[in-house]
Amino acid sequence: MEKDANVTVSLVPASELLSQTILTIFDTVHAAKAVIIQDANFQQFAIYLEMVTVVLKELANLKIEDSERLKIAVAILNQEIKVAKELTVECGKRNKVYLLVNCQRIAKDLECITKEISRVLGLIPDISFNINDKISKLRKDMLDSKYQATAVEEEILEKIETGIRERNVDKSYANNLLLCIAEAAGISTEQSVLKREFEEFKSEIEDVNLREDSAEALKMGKIVALLAKADAATSPEEKEIKYFNQRNSLGTQQLEPLHAFYCSITHDVMVDPVETSSGQTFERSAIEKWFAEGNKLCPLTATPLDMSALRPNKILRQSIEEWKDRNTMIMLASLKPALHSNDEQEVLQSLGKLHDLCIQRELHREWVMMEEYSPILIGLLGAKNREIRKLSLVILCILAKDSNENKERIARVNNAIESIVRSLARQIGEIKLALQLLLELSRSNLVLDFIGNAQGCIFLLVTISSGDDTQAAKDAKELLENLSFLDQNVIRMARANYFKPLLHLLSSGPVNAKMTVAATLSEIELTDNNKLSLFEEGALQPLLVLLSHSDMEMKKVAVKALYNLSSVPQNGLRMIREGAAGPLFELLYRHSLSSPSLRGEVAVIIMHLAISTTTLEADQMHVSLLESEEDIFKLFSLISLTGPDIQQIILRTFHAMCQSHSGLDIRTKLRQLSSVRVLVQLCEFDNHTVRANAVKLFCCLTEDGEDSTFLEHVSQRCIETLLRIIKSSDNVEEIAGAMCIISNLPKEAHITQWLLDGGALQIIFTCLTDGNSSASYKRQLIENAVGALCRFTVSTNQNWQKEVAKYGFFPILLQFLDSGTTLTKRNAAVSLKQFSESSNGLSQPVKKHGAFWCCLASRETGCRVHLGICTVESSFCLLEANAVEPLVRVLVEPDVGACEASLDALLTLIDGERLQNGSKVLSEVNAIVPIIRLLSSSCTKLQEKALKALERIFRLIDFKQKYGNLAQMPLVDITQRGHGGMKSLAAKVLAHLDVLHEQSSYF
C-alpha cells in the first residue's frame, strides 16, 4: 500500500494533502454528531477526529512540502477517514430499526476504524517534539478506546435472540419488543410511524439479500419474522380485515380435536406438548409427573426415557392453537344471539363463556372487540338482573385494560359512560366494579372528557370518595385525580364540593387556568363550610397574588372570588391577617377604576372584613381593619365621593367596625372627624337604603353617652327628620335606629322640647302599642322607645311628665316591667323612678271637714306613702299606678342594670320623711328581703345602694326585729371583705341590729 501511495502522492504538495484530509475529517465529524443510534460512541469518535485535526493543522503550519514519508502517511490517513465517513454517513441515513439491531456490529466497526487511524498516525515522521508528543498521547487514547452498545440496546438484542431461539409466537411479546426498539431508537409509537419504519426495515433487509450476504440475510430474516408477529404497526382496519377474512372462511360448526392433540396420559388436549427420547409426544406436566413417580420407561413404547432430552413439539403446539383459535372464532360469533335472550340464565351462561375467553388470551379480547361486543355489553348494563350488570362490567373492564384504542371504542358506544355511571348509584359491589371500569377508561386522555361530561358522574364520585367503603373511596379519589387532568373536570368537581384539584390548579397551574379557577370560585354556590375549607386548604394566597398583579383582568377575577369567599367571618379574619386589606383599599381608592361594579365588589369584601372583626375570635386576637385616624378619615370621605350603592356599603362597614373590640376607638374618631354632620345630611337622603344605613351608624355613634358633637350638628330640622323617618319608614330596623338616636341624644331641654313639638310622644306611644311591627326588630324598637321616653319623665320638668302621663304611658311601662327585655325593664324602671321623684310635691293635702260632715260621709284618706291625695295622672304615684309589685319582681332579676333601676324606683318611697310609711309598703310587698339579698351582689354599686337603704330602714325597730337576723351575715361579710366606706356603713347597720357597739373600731 505504501509503494502505491509513493507513486500517487509524489507530485502532490504535503500542504494540499493535509488540507484535503482536514476537510474530510470536518465532514465526518459533522456527520458523526448527527447520528442518533450509537450517538455516545459517535460523539467520542468525533472528539478523536477533532484532536487529529489539531495535529494536522499544526503540521500544515510548519509548511513542510518535501517530506515523502509525511505525504504517504497523510494520504493513507485520508483513505481511513473516508472509510470512517462512509460508515458515519450510512449510520445517519439508514433505517433506525436496522441500525439498532446491528448496533454491536457498528460499535465493532467504529472501534476498528479508530484503531486503524491510530496506527496510521504512527506513520507520521518525527518533525516536532511538541507534535510528536501529542500524536503519541492521541494514539494511546485511540488504541485504548472501547465502543459498546448501551445497556438498553443489549437488552433489546437479548430479547430478539430469545424470541428467535424460542420461536416465541406470542403477539404481546413481539409488540413489546417492537415498542422497546421504537423507544430506544427515538421512533414515535404512533401506529402509522411504526408501520413506516418497519416497512423501511424490511426494504433494508431485501437490500441485504440482494448483496447475498447470506449470514446477515439469514439473521435479518429471522428478526423480520419475529417482529412481523407484532400488530403494533398494523392499523385496526387491517387487523379487522384479516380477522373477518379468516372467520368467514370457517363456517359455523366447531371442529372436534384431532387424535394427535390428546395426551395419552391425561387423555386431555395438550397445552404444552413435548417430544420424549422415545419419539412420543405428551403433555409436559404429565410426563414430568410420570417420571417423578419413578417410571423410567415410555408409557407407550416401554423404552427407557431420557428426561433431559425433552423437546417442545412446536409444530403440534401451533396446530393445537390454530384449532383452538378456529373454534373460538366460531364460538364468538354464536354467543351474540344468546346475549339478546329474554332468559336471564342463558344470558348469564353466555356472559360466563365470554368472560372465560377474555381472560385466556389477549388475542381473544381483540376478537371480542372486533365482533362489536362492547355495545351489547353496554346495553346489558341496563338489565334488571344485578348479576348480569356486574358480569358485563367485569368483561368491559378486562377489554378496556388492553389498549387506549379499546378504551376509546367502549367510551364511544352510545350512552356508554352514562350507563356505567348509573351503576355508581347502586349496591356497593356493583359500584366497585363500575369504579374499576371507569378508572381503567380514565387512563385514556380522550375518554376523560366523556366521563366528566356524564350527568351526575363527578357528584357520585365525590360522594363515594367520602363513603364508608375504603376500597371504593380510594378508587373514587384516584378516578377524580385522573379526571382532574382536564381543567373543565376540575371545575365540575368544584361545583360538586370537591376542591382539591381546583386548589392545586389555583396554586400551581398556568395563569389562564388560575383565572378560570378564580372565576369558578366566584360563580359557584358555596356553603360556609365550603368557604372555610377552601381557605384552610390554601386558596387565599394564590388569590392574593392575582389581586396584587398589575394586570387588571387578574385583579377582577380575584376580587370576584374573594367577594364570594369573604362572607364567612373566619375567612375575613384570615384575609386581614394575611394582608388582603392593603390591595383591596388600593383598588377602592383608585380613581382610574373604570368598572363601578368592581369597586362595589371591593367595597363589599372590605365590609365582610369589617364584619369579621366583630367576632369573639377577632376580640381575642386583637384583629382590626382600620386603626389610624387617617385611614378612617380616608374611607369615610369616600361616602361623599361615591354613588348610593357604595355609600351604603361603606356605612355598613363602619357600623360593623363600631361594634368590634376597637369599636369605642372607631366611634370616638368618627365623632372627632365630624362624621355626625355627614350622617345628619344622609338622614335626609332620598335613597332609603343609604338613609337607613346612615341612621344605623348615627345610632351607633350616640351609644357612648352625651357628646358635644351632637349639640353642634343636631338641629330642630334633624329632629323633625328623625321623627318623620319613624312615622313614614317601612323599615323597622331604620325606625329602631332613629328611635335609638332620640333616646341617646344629649338630654338638653331644647332638644327634648323640639321632640315634644314634633309629636314625639304620640310617635313613641304608637311604636309601643303597635303590634304589627316586624318581630325581628320589634324588641329593639321597644327598647329604644322606652329609653327615649326617659328623657320626657325627668323630675326637673313636671310639665313634660304630665304630658307623658296624659298619653297613658303608665300601664305600658308596667306591662314592660313584666314582659320586656332587661334593657326595656331598666328604662321603664328609670321612668317610674323619675315620676316617683315628683310624687311627694304633687300629692294634694287631704281636706279637713267639720264634725257634721263626718256624720254625713266617710272620711277621705290620703296616700299611705305621700299622705295626700294621689292619682296616676296628677302625682304619678307608684302605689296608685300599682307599680310597686312589678318593680319588686324586677328586683330579683339577674341583670344588674334592671335590678338597680328597680331599686332606685322603690327607694323613692322611703326618701326623707317617707321612711316609716314607705318601709311599711315595701315590707307588705316583700321588697325588703330582695334588698337584703343585694348585699351579696357582685356589683359594688348595687351592694352600696342596698346597704344605704337598709341602714335607714333598720333605724325602725319593727323592721330591725323582723329582718335583722336575715341581714346579719351579709353585713358581717361586708365588714370583713368590703371596700372603703362600705365597711363602716355595714358596721353602722350592725350597730342598729345590736350586733356591734357604736364604739367599735369599724366606725
Stockholm file with secondary structure:
# STOCKHOLM 1.0

chainA/1-1003         MEKDANVTVSLVPASELLSQTILTIFDTVHAAKAVIIQDANFQQFAIYLEMVTVVLKELANLKIEDSERLKIAVAILNQEIKVAKELTVECGKRNKVYLLVNCQRIAKDLECITKEISRVLGLIPDISFNINDKISKLRKDMLDSKYQATAVEEEILEKIETGIRERNVDKSYANNLLLCIAEAAGISTEQSVLKREFEEFKSEIEDVNLREDSAEALKMGKIVALLAKADAATSPEEKEIKYFNQRNSLGTQQLEPLHAFYCSITHDVMVDPVETSSGQTFERSAIEKWFAEGNKLCPLTATPLDMSALRPNKILRQSIEEWKDRNTMIMLASLKPALHSNDEQEVLQSLGKLHDLCIQRELHREWVMMEEYSPILIGLLGAKNREIRKLSLVILCILAKDSNENKERIARVNNAIESIVRSLARQIGEIKLALQLLLELSRSNLVLDFIGNAQGCIFLLVTISSGDDTQAAKDAKELLENLSFLDQNVIRMARANYFKPLLHLLSSGPVNAKMTVAATLSEIELTDNNKLSLFEEGALQPLLVLLSHSDMEMKKVAVKALYNLSSVPQNGLRMIREGAAGPLFELLYRHSLSSPSLRGEVAVIIMHLAISTTTLEADQMHVSLLESEEDIFKLFSLISLTGPDIQQIILRTFHAMCQSHSGLDIRTKLRQLSSVRVLVQLCEFDNHTVRANAVKLFCCLTEDGEDSTFLEHVSQRCIETLLRIIKSSDNVEEIAGAMCIISNLPKEAHITQWLLDGGALQIIFTCLTDGNSSASYKRQLIENAVGALCRFTVSTNQNWQKEVAKYGFFPILLQFLDSGTTLTKRNAAVSLKQFSESSNGLSQPVKKHGAFWCCLASRETGCRVHLGICTVESSFCLLEANAVEPLVRVLVEPDVGACEASLDALLTLIDGERLQNGSKVLSEVNAIVPIIRLLSSSCTKLQEKALKALERIFRLIDFKQKYGNLAQMPLVDITQRGHGGMKSLAAKVLAHLDVLHEQSSYF
#=GR chainA/1-1003 SS CHHHHHHHHTTSCHHHHHHHHHHHHHHHHHHHHTCCTTHHHHHHHHHHHHHHHHHHHHHHHTTCCSCHHHHHHHHHHHHHHHHHHHHHHHHHHSCHHHHHHTHHHHHHHHHHHHHHHHHHHTTSCCCCHHHHHHHHHHHHHHHHCCCCCCHHHHHHHHHHHHHHHHTCCCHHHHHHHHHHHHHHHTCCCSHHHHHHHHHHHHHHHHHHHHTTCHHHHHHHHHHHHHHHTCCTTSCHHHHHHHHHHHHHTSCSSCCCCCGGGBCTTTCSBCSSEEECTTSCEEEHHHHHHHHHTTCCBCTTTCCBCCGGGCEECHHHHHHHHHHHHHHHHHHHHHHHHHHTCSCHHHHHHHHHHHHHHHHHCHHHHHHHHHTTHHHHHHHHTTCSCHHHHHHHHHHHHHHHHHCHHHHHHHHHSTTHHHHHHHGGGSCHHHHHHHHHHHHHHTTSHHHHHHHHHSTTHHHHHHHHHTSSCHHHHHHHHHHHHHHTTSHHHHHHHHHTTCCHHHHHHHHHSCHHHHHHHHHHHHHSCCCHHHHHHHHHTTCHHHHHHHHTSSCHHHHHHHHHHHHHHTTSHHHHHHHHHTTCHHHHHHHHHCTTCCCHHHHHHHHHHHHHHHHHTTSHHHHHHTCCSCCSHHHHHHHHHGGGTSCHHHHHHHHHHHHHHTTSTTHHHHHHHHHHTTHHHHHHHHTTCSCHHHHHHHHHHHHHHGGGCCCHHHHHHCCHHHHHHHHHHHHHCCCHHHHHHHHHHHHHSCCCHHHHHHHHHTTHHHHHHHHHHCTTSCHHHHHHHHHHHHHHHGGGCCTTCHHHHHHHHHTTHHHHHHHHHHHSCHHHHHHHHHHHHHHHHHHHHHCBCCCCCCHHHHHHSCCCCCCTTTSSBCCHHHHCCTTTTTCHHHHHHHHTSSCHHHHHHHHHHHHGGGSGGGHHHHHHHHHHTTCHHHHHHGGGCSCHHHHHHHHHHHHHHTTSHHHHHHHHHHHHHHHHHHHHHCCTHHHHHHHHHHHHTTSSCTTCTTC
#=GC SS_cons          CHHHHHHHHTTSCHHHHHHHHHHHHHHHHHHHHTCCTTHHHHHHHHHHHHHHHHHHHHHHHTTCCSCHHHHHHHHHHHHHHHHHHHHHHHHHHSCHHHHHHTHHHHHHHHHHHHHHHHHHHTTSCCCCHHHHHHHHHHHHHHHHCCCCCCHHHHHHHHHHHHHHHHTCCCHHHHHHHHHHHHHHHTCCCSHHHHHHHHHHHHHHHHHHHHTTCHHHHHHHHHHHHHHHTCCTTSCHHHHHHHHHHHHHTSCSSCCCCCGGGBCTTTCSBCSSEEECTTSCEEEHHHHHHHHHTTCCBCTTTCCBCCGGGCEECHHHHHHHHHHHHHHHHHHHHHHHHHHTCSCHHHHHHHHHHHHHHHHHCHHHHHHHHHTTHHHHHHHHTTCSCHHHHHHHHHHHHHHHHHCHHHHHHHHHSTTHHHHHHHGGGSCHHHHHHHHHHHHHHTTSHHHHHHHHHSTTHHHHHHHHHTSSCHHHHHHHHHHHHHHTTSHHHHHHHHHTTCCHHHHHHHHHSCHHHHHHHHHHHHHSCCCHHHHHHHHHTTCHHHHHHHHTSSCHHHHHHHHHHHHHHTTSHHHHHHHHHTTCHHHHHHHHHCTTCCCHHHHHHHHHHHHHHHHHTTSHHHHHHTCCSCCSHHHHHHHHHGGGTSCHHHHHHHHHHHHHHTTSTTHHHHHHHHHHTTHHHHHHHHTTCSCHHHHHHHHHHHHHHGGGCCCHHHHHHCCHHHHHHHHHHHHHCCCHHHHHHHHHHHHHSCCCHHHHHHHHHTTHHHHHHHHHHCTTSCHHHHHHHHHHHHHHHGGGCCTTCHHHHHHHHHTTHHHHHHHHHHHSCHHHHHHHHHHHHHHHHHHHHHCBCCCCCCHHHHHHSCCCCCCTTTSSBCCHHHHCCTTTTTCHHHHHHHHTSSCHHHHHHHHHHHHGGGSGGGHHHHHHHHHHTTCHHHHHHGGGCSCHHHHHHHHHHHHHHTTSHHHHHHHHHHHHHHHHHHHHHCCTHHHHHHHHHHHHTTSSCTTCTTC
//
